[in-house]
Amino acid sequence: MAGRSLRGFHFDYDAESGKWMCDSTDELLNEMLVRIVFEQGGEKLDFDEI
């Protein structure tokens, strides 16, 4: 995943939690999506299903 003016991010699936986790920051994919969408688009979206 990459955001405007951001570097790319890579994610690994964590079978224990059943979630995707950024391999460099340990931030969950759904949390990162919420943050980046809000920072770049001003909208608060729900990505809990990821």
VEXDREN-2710 file (C-alpha; in Angstrom, 1 decimal):
% VEXDREN-2710
k/r/px/py/pz
1/MET/0.0/0.0/0.0
2/ALA/1.2/3.5/-0.6
3/GLY/-0.4/6.9/0.2
4/ARG/0.1/10.3/-1.5
5/SER/3.6/11.5/-0.5
6/LEU/4.1/8.4/1.6
7/ARG/6.5/5.5/1.2
8/GLY/5.1/2.1/0.4
9/PHE/4.1/-0.3/3.2
10/HIS/4.2/-4.1/3.2
11/PHE/1.9/-6.3/5.3
12/ASP/2.1/-9.8/6.7
13/TYR/-0.8/-11.9/7.8
14/ASP/-0.7/-12.6/11.6
15/ALA/-2.5/-16.0/12.0
16/GLU/-2.8/-15.6/15.7
17/SER/-4.8/-12.4/15.6
18/GLY/-6.3/-13.0/12.1
19/LYS/-5.2/-9.5/11.0
20/TRP/-2.8/-8.0/8.5
21/MET/0.1/-6.2/10.2
22/CYS/2.7/-3.8/8.7
23/ASP/6.0/-5.5/8.8
24/SER/7.9/-2.3/9.6
25/THR/5.7/-0.5/12.1
26/ASP/3.5/-3.3/13.5
27/GLU/0.4/-1.1/12.8
28/LEU/-2.6/-3.1/11.8
29/LEU/-3.8/-2.7/8.2
30/ASN/-7.3/-1.5/9.1
31/GLU/-5.9/1.0/11.6
32/MET/-3.4/2.4/9.0
33/LEU/-6.2/2.6/6.4
34/VAL/-8.4/4.6/8.8
35/ARG/-5.5/7.0/9.6
36/ILE/-4.3/7.5/6.0
37/VAL/-7.8/8.0/4.5
38/PHE/-8.5/10.6/7.2
39/GLU/-5.2/12.4/6.8
40/GLN/-5.5/12.6/3.0
41/GLY/-9.2/12.8/2.5
42/GLY/-10.7/14.1/5.7
43/GLU/-13.1/11.1/5.9
44/LYS/-13.4/8.7/8.8
45/LEU/-14.1/5.3/7.2
46/ASP/-14.6/1.9/8.9
47/PHE/-12.1/-0.9/7.9
48/ASP/-12.8/-3.2/10.8
49/GLU/-13.6/-6.2/8.5
50/ILE/-10.0/-6.3/7.3
END
